[in-house]
Amino acid sequence: MKKKKKNPLKAVKFLTISLAALLLSCDSTEDRKGRFLLKGNEKMEENDPKSAIGFYEEALDLDSAYFDAHYNKAMAQLKLNQLDEAIHSLEDAIKNKPEDFESYFQRGLIYLDNGEFYKSREDAEKLISLDDQSWKSYFLKGLVEEKLKNYSVALDSFEKAVSLDPTNSDLLVNKATLLYYEKKPELALDVLEEAETINPSEPNLHNLRSMIFFDAGNYSDALESVNKAIAIDKGQAYYYNNKGLYLIYLDQMEEGLDLINQSLKMDPNNPFALRNKGIYYVLKGDKVTALQFLTELNQNYPEMDLVKEYLEKAQAL
């Protein structure tokens, strides 16, 4: 019987696969998990956080104590707005590196976005204990205290942050915001001018300036300032809401309502947009619709500017 000849192509292919498998078997766990981390990082650079998470999880399958993979996975989850999952990943990161400053900073910010203000405050205090010379420690502290309406404490925190990083325009805008809340508009405008010299393309400074102008009755200046904010960043719902309000006060009623409705489509949970719709209906003389908006707002947000004033106007229609 003749022996069947081996297919040389198949033999070569098998040898290649075998050699690759042999090389992989020689790789250390450290090398393999590092490659998965790098692949995940590449996916993040390609703006593909979902695929990045898969690679970070491959790395963690090899080493469940791999700090970098836990941290980077959290950042990918944050990109996908998976806040609870990102918090969990940062908790795992902190377990493996208990004194890592950035993990506490990022977790504190996510707690803040997730409405867990007291947990965010704990992370801010931890940051201060880890590094009391970092602006980030006092920045987070200021943000938390602002949410808790402890405005004087928040202002102190932002002033400390500014002293540590005086050329940071974000810190200056936050300081100006607290001065605005503290009913010190002239001081707030001075700080905004300082911020603008550093970064004129910071949209929040233009939006805040528009709010100060509006409170002073300078509606045209308010409109001009908020238009600058929108030109820089077209994705913020509250800029359109503010512009809508200013247009209503400038007697451009329908255009103003359109912008307020646009803002609500972008962020349906903004009570200020609902207030502004109530104001619109008061000025249009529609008592029933105005009361539908303003009565509930007065119950839920009794301290909101203009609500009580326009509720009384609606009741008097």
URTA-V182403 format. One record per residue. RES is the residue in one small letter. SS is DSSP state (2 for helix, 1 for strand, 0 for the rest). PHI is phi in radians with two decimals (none if undefined). D_LAST is the distance of its C-alpha to the last C-alpha in Angstrom with 1 decimal. Layout:
res = <RES	RES>
ss = <SS	SS>
phi = <PHI	PHI>
d_last = <D_LAST	D_LAST>
//
This chain:
res = <m	k	k	k	k	k	n	p	l	k	a	v	k	f	l	t	i	s	l	a	a	l	l	l	s	c	d	s	t	e	d	r	k	g	r	f	l	l	k	g	n	e	k	m	e	e	n	d	p	k	s	a	i	g	f	y	e	e	a	l	d	l	d	s	a	y	f	d	a	h	y	n	k	a	m	a	q	l	k	l	n	q	l	d	e	a	i	h	s	l	e	d	a	i	k	n	k	p	e	d	f	e	s	y	f	q	r	g	l	i	y	l	d	n	g	e	f	y	k	s	r	e	d	a	e	k	l	i	s	l	d	d	q	s	w	k	s	y	f	l	k	g	l	v	e	e	k	l	k	n	y	s	v	a	l	d	s	f	e	k	a	v	s	l	d	p	t	n	s	d	l	l	v	n	k	a	t	l	l	y	y	e	k	k	p	e	l	a	l	d	v	l	e	e	a	e	t	i	n	p	s	e	p	n	l	h	n	l	r	s	m	i	f	f	d	a	g	n	y	s	d	a	l	e	s	v	n	k	a	i	a	i	d	k	g	q	a	y	y	y	n	n	k	g	l	y	l	i	y	l	d	q	m	e	e	g	l	d	l	i	n	q	s	l	k	m	d	p	n	n	p	f	a	l	r	n	k	g	i	y	y	v	l	k	g	d	k	v	t	a	l	q	f	l	t	e	l	n	q	n	y	p	e	m	d	l	v	k	e	y	l	e	k	a	q	a	l>
ss = <0	0	0	0	0	0	0	2	2	2	2	2	2	2	2	2	2	2	2	2	2	2	2	2	2	2	0	0	2	2	2	2	2	2	2	2	2	2	2	2	2	2	2	2	2	0	0	0	2	2	2	2	2	2	2	2	2	2	2	2	2	2	0	0	0	0	2	2	2	2	2	2	2	2	2	2	2	2	2	0	0	0	2	2	2	2	2	2	2	2	2	2	2	2	2	2	0	0	0	0	2	2	2	2	2	2	2	2	2	2	2	2	2	0	0	0	2	2	2	2	2	2	2	2	2	2	2	2	2	2	0	0	0	0	2	2	2	2	2	2	2	2	2	2	2	2	2	0	0	0	2	2	2	2	2	2	2	2	2	2	2	2	2	2	0	0	0	0	2	2	2	2	2	2	2	2	2	2	2	2	2	0	0	0	2	2	2	2	2	2	2	2	2	2	2	2	2	2	0	0	0	0	2	2	2	2	2	2	2	2	2	2	2	2	2	0	0	0	2	2	2	2	2	2	2	2	2	2	2	2	2	2	0	0	0	0	2	2	2	2	2	2	2	2	2	2	2	2	2	0	0	0	2	2	2	2	2	2	2	2	2	2	2	2	2	2	0	0	0	0	2	2	2	2	2	2	2	2	2	2	2	2	2	0	0	0	2	2	2	2	2	2	2	2	2	2	2	2	2	2	0	0	0	0	0	0	2	2	2	2	2	2	2	2	2	0	0>
phi = <none	-1.29	-1.36	-1.23	-1.30	-1.33	-1.30	-1.09	-1.13	-1.13	-1.11	-1.13	-1.05	-1.10	-1.12	-1.10	-1.11	-1.11	-1.14	-1.09	-1.09	-1.11	-1.12	-1.11	-1.17	-1.46	-1.12	-1.41	-1.02	-1.06	-1.14	-1.18	-1.19	-1.13	-1.16	-1.12	-1.09	-1.11	-1.12	-1.09	-1.10	-1.10	-1.15	-1.14	-1.14	-1.51	1.05	-2.22	-1.13	-1.10	-1.17	-1.04	-1.03	-1.04	-1.22	-1.12	-1.19	-1.06	-1.10	-1.25	-1.10	-1.43	-2.64	-1.19	-1.78	-1.35	-1.01	-1.03	-1.21	-1.08	-1.13	-1.16	-1.08	-1.07	-1.16	-1.19	-1.13	-1.10	-1.04	-1.57	1.07	-1.60	-1.18	-1.08	-1.15	-1.12	-1.06	-1.08	-1.13	-1.22	-1.07	-1.13	-1.09	-1.15	-1.03	-1.64	-2.63	-1.11	-1.94	-1.38	-1.07	-1.13	-1.13	-1.17	-1.10	-1.16	-1.12	-1.06	-1.13	-1.23	-0.95	-1.07	-1.12	-1.54	1.38	-1.70	-1.18	-1.26	-1.19	-1.11	-1.09	-1.06	-1.18	-1.10	-1.13	-1.12	-1.06	-1.09	-1.22	-1.36	-2.73	-1.51	-1.99	-1.80	-1.07	-1.09	-1.05	-1.44	-1.08	-1.11	-1.02	-1.10	-1.06	-1.14	-1.13	-1.10	-1.08	-1.47	1.12	-1.59	-1.15	-1.18	-1.16	-1.08	-1.09	-1.02	-1.16	-1.17	-1.11	-1.14	-1.08	-1.10	-1.11	-1.49	-2.54	-1.20	-1.78	-1.61	-1.15	-1.05	-1.13	-1.13	-1.14	-1.13	-1.08	-1.09	-1.08	-1.17	-1.11	-1.11	-1.09	-1.45	1.07	-2.18	-1.11	-1.15	-1.12	-1.07	-1.11	-1.08	-1.17	-1.13	-1.08	-1.10	-1.11	-1.19	-1.16	-1.46	-2.56	-1.18	-1.69	-1.53	-1.13	-1.12	-1.20	-1.23	-1.14	-1.10	-1.05	-1.10	-1.17	-1.16	-1.10	-1.07	-1.04	-1.47	1.47	-1.62	-1.19	-1.17	-1.15	-1.08	-1.10	-1.07	-1.21	-1.21	-1.09	-1.13	-1.09	-1.17	-1.08	-1.45	-2.46	-1.52	-1.80	-1.76	-1.06	-1.25	-1.15	-1.18	-1.10	-1.09	-1.06	-1.05	-1.09	-1.09	-1.13	-1.04	-1.24	-1.63	1.16	-1.85	-1.10	-1.24	-1.11	-1.11	-1.09	-1.02	-1.23	-1.13	-1.14	-1.08	-1.07	-1.17	-1.14	-1.33	-2.56	-1.20	-1.79	-1.54	-1.16	-1.16	-1.20	-1.14	-1.04	-1.14	-1.16	-1.05	-1.09	-0.97	-1.24	-1.10	-1.19	-1.50	1.41	-1.65	-1.07	-1.06	-1.19	-1.03	-1.15	-1.04	-1.42	-1.41	-1.12	-1.18	-1.09	-1.14	-1.30	-1.54	-2.34	-1.10	-1.65	-1.16	-0.97	1.35	-1.15	-1.09	-1.01	-1.41	-1.12	-1.12	-1.15	-1.15	-1.13	-1.48	-1.13>
d_last = <108.8	107.1	104.5	101.1	100.1	97.0	94.3	94.3	90.6	89.6	91.8	90.2	86.6	87.4	88.9	85.8	83.5	85.9	86.1	82.3	82.1	84.8	83.0	79.8	81.7	83.1	79.6	78.5	75.2	74.1	74.7	72.9	69.8	69.7	69.7	66.9	64.8	65.6	64.7	61.4	60.8	61.7	59.0	56.4	57.4	57.0	53.5	54.6	53.7	54.2	57.8	58.2	57.3	60.1	62.7	61.6	62.0	65.5	66.3	65.1	67.2	70.1	69.0	66.2	66.4	65.8	63.2	62.5	61.8	59.3	57.5	57.5	56.3	53.3	52.4	52.7	50.5	47.9	48.0	47.1	44.3	46.4	45.4	47.0	50.2	50.3	50.0	52.9	55.0	54.6	55.5	58.7	59.3	58.9	61.4	63.9	63.2	61.6	61.3	59.8	57.2	55.4	55.0	53.1	51.0	50.1	49.5	47.3	45.1	44.9	44.1	41.2	39.9	40.5	38.3	41.5	40.9	43.5	46.1	45.3	45.7	49.1	50.2	49.1	51.2	54.1	53.8	54.1	57.2	58.7	58.1	56.4	57.1	55.0	51.6	50.6	51.0	48.4	46.2	45.7	45.4	42.6	40.7	40.9	40.0	36.9	35.8	36.5	34.4	37.5	36.7	39.5	42.1	40.9	41.1	44.7	45.6	44.5	46.2	49.4	49.1	48.7	51.8	53.7	52.6	51.3	51.2	48.9	45.6	43.8	44.5	43.3	40.0	39.6	40.5	38.0	35.3	36.2	36.1	32.6	31.6	33.4	31.3	34.3	33.1	36.0	38.6	36.9	37.2	40.9	41.6	40.0	42.2	45.2	44.2	43.8	47.3	48.6	46.5	44.3	43.6	41.7	38.3	36.6	37.4	35.6	32.5	32.5	33.0	30.0	27.9	29.3	28.7	25.0	24.6	26.3	24.0	26.8	25.0	27.9	30.5	28.5	28.5	32.2	33.1	31.4	33.1	36.3	35.6	34.9	38.1	40.1	38.6	36.7	36.5	33.9	30.5	28.8	29.9	28.1	24.9	25.1	25.9	22.9	20.6	22.5	22.3	18.5	18.7	21.3	19.1	21.2	18.4	20.4	23.5	21.6	20.2	23.8	25.2	22.9	23.9	27.5	27.3	26.1	29.1	31.4	30.0	27.8	27.6	25.9	22.8	22.0	21.7	19.2	17.2	17.4	16.2	13.1	12.6	13.4	10.8	8.0	9.9	10.3	6.8	8.1	6.0	9.4	11.6	9.9	10.3	13.7	14.8	13.5	14.2	17.8	18.3	17.4	20.0	22.6	22.2	20.8	22.6	21.4	20.2	16.6	15.5	14.5	12.9	10.6	10.1	8.9	6.5	5.3	5.6	3.8	0.0>
//
